[in-house]
């Protein structure tokens, strides 16, 4: 019965005729009230694993995501599909925030996207106490682990916040890749109960990996980019200083490049992301603060200017 309803929801709201590998099993687990951990490659359809159940469950599904810059795009895409979705983050005006709360309380919202820091606020906890929350979906779940690509301390507060709700919801965690150690961290630190764990594999046949050891890194970088002037790409650097240096070099050589790292202001980061998103800038030079879940269809290459911290980081960035 769950499978028939889920497939009908998939077709009605998202226009797909069938589920991809792993999606059906995770959706069935969620609809049965079982916690789960889904490790699926980017493009594997992780979001549908919680969006479809959200349409079938009562109340509001919370989606915890670190990607504040993408929440508006994700919510807009859902709305265009006829899904009642909202987000709450620091970009909302006081009036927009009040309107969203009214929708929540009146039952006119099925999916609410929030940053993990929002769960720490007592005022938000009070709001959640008055509405039905059957499911909490945690995106980019590897952030809970110091062994993950981008350790986010606020992820450690998710489990206590969930436990504080009047009725514990089903908890579903998702990430694109995680070592065995990171998987254990996710299960332990999010306090998943007997979770359904599904790993669909990391192989991406359309990706090609190559390691080069040039004598002159700057000259090699310019050579690679010169062959790809008509393509969008990302150059990852290990430090903010390296980002500044490489971006300055590329701009001086005539490339339309922008920079992104945690040391820049919100407006400058947003402006850089928008320029890259809409191809006004072809090259994004960034630390791994950028790109986690970036929704851009024509990224043609990823260059690691510095050695990534780990194989996990290397794969995540790629």
Buried (B, 14 or more C-beta within 10 A) or exposed (E): EBEEBBBEBBEEBBEBEEBBEBBBBBBBBBBEEBBBBBBBBBEBBBBBBBBBBBBBBEBBBBBBBBBBBBBBEBBEBBEEEEBBBBBBBEEBEEEEEEEBBEBBEEEEBBBBBBBBBBBBEEEBBEBBEEBBBBBBBBBBBBBBBEBBBBEBEBBBEBBEBBEEBEEBBBBBBBBBBBBEEBBEBBBEBBBBEEBBBBEBEBEBEEEEEEEEEEEEEBEBBBEBBEEBEEEBBBBBBBEBEBBBBBBEBBBEEEBBBBBBBEBBEEEBBBBBBEBBBEEEBBBBBBBBBBBBBBEBEEBEBBBBBBEBEEEBBBBBBB
